[in-house]
Each structure stands twice: as structure tokens, then as C-alpha cells.
Amino acid sequence: MRTVLGRLGLMPMVKPLSSEEGHKILARDKYRCQYCGLDGMSSFENSLVMSVDFVMPRAKKGTKNPDNLIAACRPCNVIKGRRAFKNFEDAKAYVLQRREELRKEWESRVARLHGRSVTA
């Protein structure tokens, strides 16, 4: 299989982190999203959405170095996506601003469905 993939210019997918590596990052960050602050230990439902984010994405040559890894809820991780930022503070500012924009869009859609107007 590797030979065929190699000829096509493709490499087998490498698992980004082992379960042990991921749990170490989550424990280090006390199971709290470093973007929005969601407490992954406050409820079972919150624990289900916790993940580990590569601050500098793997797609942009980010490494598995613990300094490049943070606990993040899946919504924040998805919002950040593969975007690269100068530093974590810039990434956090982007994620929080985008979350707020998405919240307002959602509130507006829900209000329209319920036949109300939204006051911002």
C-alpha cells in the first residue's frame, strides 16, 4: 500500500496525537477551553466537546510540541480551523470575535423564525 501511495505522491495519514498525549494537554489546561473558557469538567456534555488544538495548525507545519497544543472545545477549534496567527492571543481574539458574530446571526435567524425582531 505504501508503494502505491508513494507513487501517487500521497503519504498515509499520521494520527496527530495519541490518546495519552491528548489527555496530558487537557489535564495541563484543566479541561478548560483556552479560547472561550468552557469548563470540560463541569458536565458530561461539556467533556464530550473537548479536544486539543494545534495553535499553529499541522497544515501550516505546526508540531506536536506541547507549547503548540492547547485544550479547546470543538466549536472553538472548528472556528479557528487551519488559520495561522502570529500568536495565541491573536488566535483567541479571532475565535471570540467570530463566536460573537455567529451568535448574533443565530439569534437573528431564531427571532425571524419566531416572528420577532432582534434588538442588539
KATA-V474339 format. One record per residue. N is the residue number from 0. RES is the residue in one small letter. PSI is psi in whole degrees, -180 to 180 (* if undefined). Layout:
n | res | psi
N | RES | PSI
N | RES | PSI
//
This chain:
n | res | psi
0 | m | -43
1 | r | -37
2 | t | -46
3 | v | -47
4 | l | -41
5 | g | -39
6 | r | -29
7 | l | -2
8 | g | 13
9 | l | 150
10 | m | 148
11 | p | 146
12 | m | 137
13 | v | 131
14 | k | 128
15 | p | -47
16 | l | 148
17 | s | 162
18 | s | -41
19 | e | -44
20 | e | -44
21 | g | -45
22 | h | -33
23 | k | -41
24 | i | -46
25 | l | -43
26 | a | -43
27 | r | -41
28 | d | 13
29 | k | 35
30 | y | 34
31 | r | 131
32 | c | 126
33 | q | -9
34 | y | -61
35 | c | -12
36 | g | 3
37 | l | 130
38 | d | 107
39 | g | -8
40 | m | -3
41 | s | -24
42 | s | 159
43 | f | -43
44 | e | -42
45 | n | -39
46 | s | -31
47 | l | -22
48 | v | 6
49 | m | 142
50 | s | -178
51 | v | 131
52 | d | 140
53 | f | 111
54 | v | -52
55 | m | 110
56 | p | 150
57 | r | -36
58 | a | -18
59 | k | 26
60 | k | 24
61 | g | 146
62 | t | 173
63 | k | 11
64 | n | 131
65 | p | -27
66 | d | -18
67 | n | 3
68 | l | 139
69 | i | 157
70 | a | 136
71 | a | 142
72 | c | 156
73 | r | -40
74 | p | -45
75 | c | -40
76 | n | -42
77 | v | -42
78 | i | -45
79 | k | -41
80 | g | -138
81 | r | 14
82 | r | 142
83 | a | 138
84 | f | 160
85 | k | -36
86 | n | 173
87 | f | -38
88 | e | -40
89 | d | -41
90 | a | -45
91 | k | -44
92 | a | -43
93 | y | -49
94 | v | -46
95 | l | -39
96 | q | -44
97 | r | -38
98 | r | -43
99 | e | -42
100 | e | -45
101 | l | -38
102 | r | -46
103 | k | -41
104 | e | -43
105 | w | -46
106 | e | -41
107 | s | -45
108 | r | -44
109 | v | -42
110 | a | -43
111 | r | -41
112 | l | -31
113 | h | 2
114 | g | 28
115 | r | 164
116 | s | 156
117 | v | 136
118 | t | 125
119 | a | *
//
